[in-house]
């Protein structure tokens, strides 16, 4: 299929315009893979089991710096759980100095009480990370699974096994920690591709 000289000239102009587009200088702005943060914290909030994971992006691939689950026994009152979440995340931030944080996006809970409790845990996470001055992004759970496994309704075990493979871990991480690591990995993928929707900054 041929094109006219005028169409060819317009095409060249569009290409030159795209090449001249300046790269974002704000570390929290969308940008190509070269400008993405090197150390990323992923957080999967939950009152009884908040997952966290820190990865480093670099060559020849990604490296897991730490991951785990902030477990709060059923006998603990909510305020004690929230304090434990904040305390543990603060320690992680001080030790590994991540440059950006990614949390799981909001979901719609049928149970109002469950939604309120989840909101409290999420708020404790966001306040602690924001206190450290990090930009915070959120990615919907289905988008994380799509980015990591290639299927938006993938089971947790499939996510954990793929995270294990991508980070070259000796064994699959615990479910909540695997979800947190998957969030961090998904963030690097979305920042590195212009054809994907950027994570929402919060």
BAPAVEX-811129 format. One line per field, with one value per residue: residue number from 1; residue in one letter; x, y, z of N, C-alpha, C in turn. Coordinates in Angstrom, 1 decimal. Layout:
// residues N
pos = NUM, ...;
code = A, ...;
npx = X, ...;
npy = Y, ...;
npz = Z, ...;
capx = X, ...;
capy = Y, ...;
capz = Z, ...;
cpx = X, ...;
cpy = Y, ...;
cpz = Z, ...;
This chain:
// residues 202
pos = 1, 2, 3, 4, 5, 6, 7, 8, 9, 10, 11, 12, 13, 14, 15, 16, 17, 18, 19, 20, 21, 22, 23, 24, 25, 26, 27, 28, 29, 30, 31, 32, 33, 34, 35, 36, 37, 38, 39, 40, 41, 42, 43, 44, 45, 46, 47, 48, 49, 50, 51, 52, 53, 54, 55, 56, 57, 58, 59, 60, 61, 62, 63, 64, 65, 66, 67, 68, 69, 70, 71, 72, 73, 74, 75, 76, 77, 78, 79, 80, 81, 82, 83, 84, 85, 86, 87, 88, 89, 90, 91, 92, 93, 94, 95, 96, 97, 98, 99, 100, 101, 102, 103, 104, 105, 106, 107, 108, 109, 110, 111, 112, 113, 114, 115, 116, 117, 118, 119, 120, 121, 122, 123, 124, 125, 126, 127, 128, 129, 130, 131, 132, 133, 134, 135, 136, 137, 138, 139, 140, 141, 142, 143, 144, 145, 146, 147, 148, 149, 150, 151, 152, 153, 154, 155, 156, 157, 158, 159, 160, 161, 162, 163, 164, 165, 166, 167, 168, 169, 170, 171, 172, 173, 174, 175, 176, 177, 178, 179, 180, 181, 182, 183, 184, 185, 186, 187, 188, 189, 190, 191, 192, 193, 194, 195, 196, 197, 198, 199, 200, 201, 202;
code = X, X, X, X, X, X, X, X, X, X, X, X, X, X, X, X, X, X, X, X, X, X, X, X, X, X, X, X, X, X, X, X, X, X, X, X, X, X, X, X, X, X, X, X, X, X, X, X, X, X, X, X, X, X, X, X, X, X, X, X, X, X, X, X, X, X, X, X, X, X, X, X, X, X, X, X, X, X, X, X, X, X, X, X, X, X, X, X, X, X, X, X, X, X, X, X, X, X, X, X, X, X, X, X, X, X, X, X, X, X, X, X, X, X, X, X, X, X, X, X, X, X, X, X, X, X, X, X, X, X, X, X, X, X, X, X, X, X, X, X, X, X, X, X, X, X, X, X, X, X, X, X, X, X, X, X, X, X, X, X, X, X, X, X, X, X, X, X, X, X, X, X, X, X, X, X, X, X, X, X, X, X, X, X, X, X, X, X, X, X, X, X, X, X, X, X, X, X, X, X, X, X;
npx = 0.9, 0.7, 1.9, 1.3, 3.6, 3.1, 1.9, 4.1, 5.9, 4.4, 4.4, 7.2, 7.5, 5.9, 7.4, 9.8, 9.0, 8.2, 10.7, 11.9, 10.6, 11.0, 12.5, 10.9, 11.7, 11.0, 11.1, 8.8, 7.2, 5.8, 7.9, 10.6, 12.3, 14.9, 14.7, 13.5, 12.9, 15.5, 15.4, 12.6, 9.7, 7.2, 3.9, 1.4, -1.4, -2.9, -4.8, -4.1, -2.1, 0.1, 1.8, 5.1, 7.7, 11.0, 12.7, 15.5, 16.2, 18.1, 21.0, 22.0, 19.3, 16.3, 16.6, 15.7, 15.7, 14.6, 11.8, 8.6, 6.1, 3.9, 2.8, 0.0, -1.4, -4.7, -5.7, -4.8, -5.7, -7.0, -5.7, -3.1, -2.2, -2.1, 0.0, 2.1, 2.3, 3.1, 5.5, 7.1, 7.3, 8.5, 11.0, 11.9, 12.0, 14.1, 16.2, 16.6, 16.1, 14.2, 13.2, 10.7, 7.2, 4.8, 1.5, -1.2, -4.1, -7.4, -10.1, -13.5, -15.3, -17.8, -18.6, -19.0, -17.7, -15.3, -14.2, -13.7, -11.8, -9.8, -9.2, -8.1, -5.7, -4.5, -4.3, -2.5, -0.2, 0.2, 0.5, 2.9, 4.8, 4.5, 5.4, 8.1, 8.7, 8.4, 7.2, 4.1, 2.4, -0.4, -1.6, -4.0, -5.2, -5.8, -4.4, -1.8, -1.5, -1.9, 0.4, 2.4, 1.9, 0.4, -2.2, -5.2, -6.8, -5.3, -4.3, -3.1, -0.9, 0.2, 1.1, 3.0, 4.9, 5.8, 6.9, 9.0, 10.5, 11.2, 12.7, 14.6, 14.5, 15.0, 12.8, 9.2, 7.8, 6.0, 2.4, 1.3, 3.7, 4.6, 2.7, 3.3, 5.9, 5.3, 3.8, 5.9, 7.5, 5.6, 5.3, 7.8, 7.6, 5.4, 6.3, 8.3, 7.2, 5.7, 3.2, 1.5, -0.8, 0.0, 0.9, -1.3, -0.8, -0.8;
npy = -1.2, 2.1, 5.5, 9.0, 11.7, 13.9, 12.6, 11.1, 13.1, 14.2, 12.1, 11.8, 14.2, 13.8, 11.7, 12.9, 14.8, 13.2, 12.2, 14.5, 14.9, 15.8, 13.9, 13.0, 14.6, 14.4, 12.0, 10.6, 10.7, 9.5, 7.5, 6.3, 3.1, 3.6, 5.7, 4.7, 3.9, 2.5, 1.0, -0.5, -0.5, -2.8, -3.1, -4.9, -4.3, -5.4, -6.1, -8.2, -9.5, -8.0, -7.8, -7.3, -6.2, -5.6, -4.7, -4.6, -3.0, -3.8, -4.8, -8.2, -8.5, -8.5, -8.1, -9.5, -7.7, -7.8, -9.4, -10.2, -10.9, -9.0, -10.1, -10.1, -11.3, -12.8, -12.1, -9.6, -6.1, -3.8, -1.3, -1.9, -3.6, -1.8, -0.1, -1.9, -2.5, 0.0, 0.4, -1.8, -1.3, 1.2, 0.4, -1.1, 0.8, 2.5, 0.8, -0.2, 1.9, 2.5, 4.0, 4.5, 3.6, 1.0, 0.1, -2.2, -1.7, -0.3, -2.3, -3.6, -4.3, -6.5, -6.7, -4.2, -3.8, -5.2, -3.7, -1.3, -2.1, -2.9, -0.5, 0.9, -0.4, 0.0, 2.8, 3.1, 2.1, 3.8, 6.3, 5.9, 5.4, 7.7, 9.6, 9.1, 10.4, 9.2, 8.8, 7.4, 4.8, 3.1, -0.1, -2.0, -5.2, -7.1, -6.1, -6.4, -9.2, -9.8, -8.6, -10.0, -12.8, -13.1, -13.4, -12.2, -13.3, -15.0, -17.5, -17.2, -18.9, -19.2, -16.7, -16.4, -18.4, -17.4, -15.0, -16.1, -17.2, -15.0, -13.5, -15.2, -16.8, -19.1, -20.5, -20.4, -17.2, -16.4, -16.1, -13.3, -11.8, -12.5, -11.2, -8.6, -8.3, -8.9, -6.6, -4.6, -5.6, -5.4, -2.7, -1.8, -2.9, -1.5, 1.1, 0.9, 0.6, 2.3, 1.7, 0.8, 1.5, 3.9, 3.4, 4.5, 7.5, 8.2;
npz = 0.0, -1.0, -0.1, -0.2, -1.1, 0.6, 2.8, 3.6, 4.4, 6.6, 8.3, 8.9, 10.3, 12.6, 13.8, 14.3, 16.1, 18.2, 19.0, 19.9, 22.2, 25.6, 28.2, 31.3, 34.3, 36.9, 39.4, 40.0, 37.8, 34.7, 32.7, 30.6, 30.7, 31.5, 33.4, 35.6, 39.0, 41.1, 43.5, 44.9, 46.8, 47.6, 48.8, 50.3, 51.8, 54.9, 57.8, 59.6, 58.2, 56.6, 53.6, 52.5, 50.3, 48.9, 46.1, 43.9, 40.9, 38.1, 36.3, 35.9, 36.1, 38.2, 41.7, 44.8, 47.8, 50.4, 52.0, 53.4, 55.9, 57.9, 60.6, 62.6, 65.5, 66.1, 68.6, 69.1, 69.5, 67.2, 67.1, 68.1, 66.1, 63.9, 64.8, 64.9, 62.1, 61.1, 62.5, 61.6, 58.8, 58.9, 59.8, 57.6, 55.6, 56.6, 56.6, 53.9, 52.2, 49.9, 46.8, 45.8, 46.4, 46.0, 46.2, 46.6, 44.7, 45.5, 46.4, 46.0, 48.8, 49.9, 52.5, 54.9, 57.3, 57.0, 54.9, 56.2, 58.1, 56.5, 55.3, 57.4, 57.8, 55.4, 55.5, 57.6, 56.4, 54.2, 55.4, 56.9, 54.8, 53.3, 55.2, 55.1, 52.8, 50.2, 46.8, 46.1, 44.5, 43.1, 42.0, 40.4, 41.5, 39.5, 37.3, 38.2, 38.4, 35.6, 34.6, 35.7, 35.6, 33.3, 33.2, 34.3, 36.3, 37.8, 40.2, 43.6, 44.1, 41.6, 41.1, 43.1, 42.4, 39.9, 40.7, 42.3, 40.2, 38.6, 40.4, 41.1, 43.4, 46.2, 47.0, 46.7, 47.7, 50.8, 50.6, 51.0, 51.0, 48.5, 46.8, 47.4, 46.4, 43.7, 43.1, 43.1, 41.0, 38.9, 38.7, 37.7, 35.1, 34.0, 34.0, 32.2, 29.7, 27.1, 26.1, 28.0, 30.6, 33.0, 36.4, 39.0, 40.8, 44.2;
capx = 0.0, 1.6, 1.5, 1.7, 4.8, 2.7, 1.7, 5.4, 6.4, 3.7, 4.9, 8.5, 7.3, 5.5, 8.5, 10.8, 8.4, 8.3, 12.1, 12.3, 9.9, 11.9, 12.2, 10.5, 12.8, 10.5, 11.2, 7.5, 6.5, 6.0, 9.1, 11.1, 12.9, 16.1, 14.5, 12.7, 13.6, 16.3, 14.9, 11.2, 9.0, 5.8, 3.1, 0.0, -2.0, -4.0, -4.6, -3.5, -1.0, 0.5, 3.0, 6.0, 8.9, 11.8, 13.5, 16.4, 16.2, 19.4, 21.5, 21.3, 17.8, 15.8, 17.1, 14.9, 16.5, 13.9, 10.4, 8.1, 4.7, 3.8, 1.7, -0.6, -2.3, -6.1, -6.0, -4.4, -6.6, -6.7, -4.7, -1.8, -1.8, -1.7, 1.3, 3.1, 2.5, 3.9, 6.8, 7.9, 7.5, 9.5, 12.3, 12.3, 12.4, 15.3, 17.3, 16.8, 16.0, 13.5, 12.9, 9.2, 6.4, 3.7, 0.5, -2.3, -5.3, -8.6, -11.1, -14.8, -15.7, -19.2, -18.8, -18.6, -16.7, -14.1, -13.7, -13.2, -10.6, -8.7, -8.9, -7.3, -4.4, -3.9, -3.9, -1.2, 0.9, 0.4, 1.0, 4.3, 5.6, 4.5, 6.3, 9.5, 8.9, 8.4, 6.1, 3.3, 1.6, -1.3, -1.9, -5.1, -4.8, -5.9, -3.3, -0.6, -1.5, -1.7, 1.8, 3.4, 1.5, -0.2, -3.7, -5.7, -7.5, -4.4, -4.3, -2.0, 0.2, 0.8, 1.8, 4.2, 5.9, 6.4, 7.8, 10.2, 11.3, 11.7, 13.7, 15.6, 14.5, 15.2, 11.5, 8.2, 7.6, 4.6, 1.4, 1.2, 4.9, 4.7, 1.9, 4.0, 7.0, 4.7, 3.5, 7.1, 7.9, 4.7, 5.6, 8.9, 7.2, 4.5, 7.1, 9.2, 6.5, 4.8, 1.9, 0.7, -1.3, 0.9, 0.2, -2.0, 0.0, -1.7;
capy = 0.0, 3.3, 6.7, 10.2, 12.4, 14.7, 11.7, 10.7, 14.2, 14.3, 11.0, 12.2, 15.3, 13.2, 10.9, 13.9, 15.4, 12.2, 12.1, 15.7, 15.1, 15.7, 12.9, 13.6, 14.7, 14.0, 10.5, 10.1, 10.9, 8.4, 7.7, 5.1, 2.2, 4.1, 6.6, 4.1, 3.8, 1.2, 0.3, -0.3, -1.2, -3.2, -3.3, -5.5, -4.0, -6.2, -5.8, -9.4, -10.0, -7.1, -8.3, -6.2, -6.7, -4.6, -5.2, -3.7, -3.2, -3.6, -5.9, -8.7, -8.7, -7.9, -8.8, -9.2, -7.3, -8.4, -9.6, -10.8, -10.6, -8.4, -10.9, -9.7, -12.4, -12.5, -11.5, -8.2, -5.1, -3.2, -0.2, -2.6, -4.1, -0.7, 0.3, -2.9, -2.3, 1.2, 0.2, -2.7, -0.6, 2.2, -0.2, -1.5, 2.0, 3.0, -0.2, -0.4, 3.2, 2.5, 5.3, 4.6, 2.6, 0.6, -0.6, -2.8, -0.8, -0.5, -3.3, -3.3, -5.4, -6.6, -6.5, -2.9, -3.9, -5.7, -2.6, -0.3, -2.6, -2.9, 0.9, 1.3, -1.0, 0.7, 4.1, 3.0, 1.9, 5.0, 7.4, 5.6, 5.6, 9.2, 10.2, 9.0, 11.2, 8.5, 8.8, 6.2, 4.4, 1.9, -0.9, -2.9, -6.6, -7.8, -5.7, -7.0, -10.6, -9.7, -8.2, -11.0, -14.2, -13.0, -13.8, -11.3, -14.0, -16.0, -17.9, -16.7, -19.8, -19.0, -15.4, -16.7, -19.2, -16.6, -14.1, -16.9, -17.4, -13.7, -13.0, -16.3, -17.2, -20.6, -21.1, -19.3, -16.4, -16.5, -15.4, -11.9, -11.2, -12.7, -10.2, -7.3, -8.4, -8.8, -5.2, -3.9, -6.0, -4.9, -1.2, -1.6, -3.2, -0.5, 2.3, 0.7, 0.5, 3.5, 1.3, 0.4, 2.5, 4.1, 3.2, 5.7, 8.0, 8.6;
capz = 0.0, -1.1, 0.5, -1.0, -0.6, 1.7, 3.9, 4.1, 5.1, 7.9, 9.2, 9.4, 11.3, 13.8, 14.4, 14.8, 17.3, 19.3, 19.4, 20.6, 23.5, 26.7, 29.2, 32.5, 35.3, 38.2, 39.5, 40.1, 36.6, 33.8, 31.9, 30.0, 31.7, 32.0, 34.5, 36.6, 40.3, 41.2, 44.6, 44.9, 47.9, 47.3, 50.0, 50.2, 53.2, 55.6, 59.3, 60.2, 57.5, 55.6, 52.9, 52.0, 49.6, 48.4, 45.0, 43.2, 39.4, 37.5, 35.4, 34.7, 36.3, 39.4, 42.9, 46.0, 48.9, 51.5, 51.8, 54.6, 56.2, 59.2, 61.2, 63.9, 66.0, 66.2, 69.9, 69.2, 69.2, 65.9, 67.3, 68.3, 64.8, 63.1, 65.3, 64.4, 60.7, 60.9, 63.1, 60.7, 57.6, 59.2, 59.9, 56.3, 54.9, 57.1, 56.3, 52.5, 51.4, 48.6, 46.2, 45.5, 47.0, 45.2, 47.0, 45.9, 44.5, 46.3, 45.9, 46.6, 49.7, 50.2, 54.0, 55.3, 58.4, 56.3, 54.1, 57.2, 58.7, 55.4, 55.1, 58.5, 57.6, 54.2, 55.9, 58.4, 55.4, 53.4, 56.3, 57.2, 53.7, 53.0, 56.2, 54.6, 51.6, 49.0, 46.0, 46.3, 43.4, 43.3, 40.8, 40.6, 41.6, 38.2, 36.5, 38.7, 37.9, 34.2, 34.3, 36.2, 35.2, 32.0, 33.3, 35.4, 37.4, 38.3, 41.6, 44.4, 44.0, 40.3, 41.3, 44.0, 41.6, 38.9, 41.4, 42.6, 39.0, 38.2, 41.3, 41.3, 44.8, 46.4, 47.1, 46.5, 49.0, 51.4, 49.7, 51.1, 50.6, 47.0, 46.3, 47.5, 45.4, 42.4, 42.9, 42.8, 39.7, 37.9, 38.6, 36.8, 33.8, 33.5, 33.8, 31.1, 28.4, 26.9, 25.6, 29.1, 31.4, 34.1, 37.7, 39.6, 41.9, 45.3;
cpx = 0.9, 1.1, 2.0, 2.9, 4.3, 2.5, 3.1, 6.0, 5.8, 4.2, 6.3, 8.4, 6.9, 6.6, 9.5, 10.3, 8.4, 9.7, 12.5, 11.6, 10.8, 11.5, 11.8, 11.7, 12.3, 10.5, 9.8, 6.7, 6.7, 7.2, 9.6, 11.9, 14.2, 15.9, 13.8, 13.6, 14.4, 15.8, 13.4, 10.6, 7.6, 5.1, 1.7, -0.7, -3.0, -3.7, -3.9, -2.3, -0.6, 1.8, 3.8, 7.2, 9.6, 12.7, 14.4, 16.4, 17.6, 19.8, 22.2, 19.8, 17.5, 16.4, 16.1, 15.9, 15.9, 12.5, 9.9, 6.6, 4.6, 2.5, 1.3, -1.6, -3.8, -6.5, -5.6, -5.5, -6.1, -5.6, -3.3, -1.3, -1.3, -0.3, 2.4, 3.4, 3.4, 5.3, 7.7, 8.2, 8.6, 10.9, 12.8, 12.7, 13.8, 16.5, 17.6, 16.6, 15.4, 13.3, 11.5, 8.5, 5.2, 2.8, -0.6, -3.5, -6.5, -9.5, -12.4, -15.2, -17.2, -19.5, -18.2, -17.5, -15.3, -13.4, -13.1, -11.9, -9.4, -8.3, -7.9, -5.8, -3.7, -3.5, -2.7, 0.0, 1.2, 1.0, 2.5, 5.2, 5.7, 5.4, 7.7, 9.8, 8.9, 7.1, 5.4, 2.4, 0.7, -1.5, -3.0, -4.7, -4.8, -4.8, -1.9, -0.4, -1.3, -0.3, 2.7, 3.1, 1.0, -1.7, -4.2, -6.4, -6.6, -4.5, -3.0, -0.7, 1.0, 1.6, 3.1, 5.3, 6.5, 7.3, 9.1, 11.1, 11.9, 12.8, 14.7, 15.7, 14.6, 13.8, 10.5, 8.0, 6.2, 3.6, 1.4, 2.5, 5.1, 3.9, 2.6, 5.2, 6.4, 4.3, 4.7, 7.5, 6.9, 4.9, 6.7, 8.5, 6.3, 5.3, 8.0, 8.6, 5.5, 3.4, 1.0, 0.3, -0.4, 0.1, -0.3, -1.2, -1.0, -0.9;
cpy = 1.2, 4.5, 7.9, 10.9, 13.3, 13.8, 11.3, 11.8, 14.4, 13.3, 11.3, 13.3, 14.7, 12.4, 11.8, 14.5, 14.5, 12.1, 13.3, 15.8, 14.9, 14.6, 13.5, 13.6, 14.4, 12.5, 9.9, 10.2, 9.7, 8.6, 6.3, 4.3, 2.8, 5.1, 6.0, 3.9, 2.5, 0.4, 0.6, -1.1, -1.5, -3.5, -3.8, -5.4, -5.0, -6.1, -7.0, -9.9, -9.1, -7.6, -7.1, -6.9, -5.6, -5.3, -4.1, -4.0, -2.9, -4.8, -6.9, -8.9, -8.1, -8.8, -8.4, -8.9, -7.8, -8.6, -10.3, -10.4, -10.1, -9.1, -10.3, -10.7, -11.9, -11.8, -10.1, -7.2, -4.4, -2.1, -0.8, -3.1, -2.9, -0.2, -0.6, -2.8, -1.1, 1.0, -0.7, -2.0, 0.5, 1.6, -0.6, -0.3, 2.5, 2.1, -0.3, 0.8, 3.0, 3.9, 5.5, 3.4, 2.3, -0.2, -1.2, -1.8, -1.2, -1.6, -3.0, -4.5, -5.3, -6.3, -5.1, -2.9, -4.3, -4.5, -1.5, -0.8, -2.5, -1.4, 1.4, 0.8, -0.3, 2.1, 4.1, 2.9, 3.2, 6.1, 7.2, 5.8, 7.1, 10.0, 10.2, 9.8, 10.5, 8.8, 7.4, 6.0, 3.2, 1.2, -1.9, -4.3, -7.3, -7.4, -6.2, -8.5, -10.7, -9.5, -9.3, -12.4, -14.2, -13.3, -13.0, -12.0, -15.1, -16.3, -17.4, -17.6, -19.6, -17.7, -15.7, -17.5, -18.3, -15.5, -14.8, -17.0, -16.1, -13.2, -14.0, -16.6, -18.7, -21.3, -20.0, -18.5, -16.8, -15.7, -13.9, -11.2, -11.4, -11.6, -8.8, -7.3, -8.3, -7.3, -4.4, -4.3, -5.4, -3.4, -1.0, -1.9, -2.1, 0.8, 2.1, 0.5, 1.6, 3.0, 0.8, 1.6, 2.7, 3.9, 4.6, 6.2, 8.5, 9.3;
cpz = 0.0, -0.4, -0.3, -0.4, 0.6, 3.0, 4.5, 4.9, 6.5, 8.8, 9.7, 10.5, 12.6, 14.6, 15.0, 16.1, 18.5, 19.9, 20.2, 22.0, 24.7, 27.6, 30.5, 33.5, 36.7, 38.3, 39.7, 38.8, 35.7, 33.0, 31.4, 31.1, 32.3, 33.2, 35.6, 37.9, 40.4, 42.4, 44.9, 46.1, 47.5, 48.6, 49.7, 51.6, 53.6, 57.1, 59.9, 59.5, 56.3, 54.9, 52.5, 51.2, 48.9, 47.3, 44.5, 41.7, 38.9, 36.7, 36.2, 34.9, 37.7, 40.6, 44.1, 47.2, 50.2, 51.2, 53.1, 54.8, 57.7, 59.8, 62.5, 64.4, 66.2, 67.5, 70.0, 68.8, 67.9, 66.1, 67.4, 66.9, 63.9, 63.5, 64.9, 62.9, 60.5, 61.4, 62.1, 59.4, 57.8, 59.2, 58.5, 55.5, 55.3, 56.7, 54.8, 51.6, 50.0, 48.1, 45.8, 46.1, 46.1, 46.1, 46.1, 45.8, 45.3, 45.6, 46.6, 47.5, 50.0, 51.7, 54.4, 56.4, 57.9, 55.6, 55.1, 57.8, 57.7, 55.2, 56.2, 58.3, 56.4, 54.6, 56.7, 57.4, 54.7, 54.2, 56.6, 56.0, 53.3, 53.9, 55.8, 53.3, 50.2, 48.2, 46.1, 45.1, 43.8, 42.0, 41.2, 40.7, 40.3, 37.3, 36.9, 38.2, 36.4, 33.9, 34.7, 35.6, 33.7, 32.0, 34.5, 36.5, 37.9, 39.8, 42.3, 44.2, 42.7, 40.4, 42.1, 43.2, 40.5, 39.5, 41.8, 41.4, 38.6, 39.1, 41.7, 42.8, 45.0, 46.5, 47.0, 47.8, 49.5, 50.6, 49.8, 50.6, 49.0, 46.3, 46.3, 46.5, 44.0, 42.1, 42.5, 41.4, 38.6, 37.7, 37.6, 35.3, 33.2, 33.2, 32.6, 29.8, 28.3, 26.5, 26.7, 29.9, 32.6, 35.4, 38.2, 40.8, 42.9, 46.4;
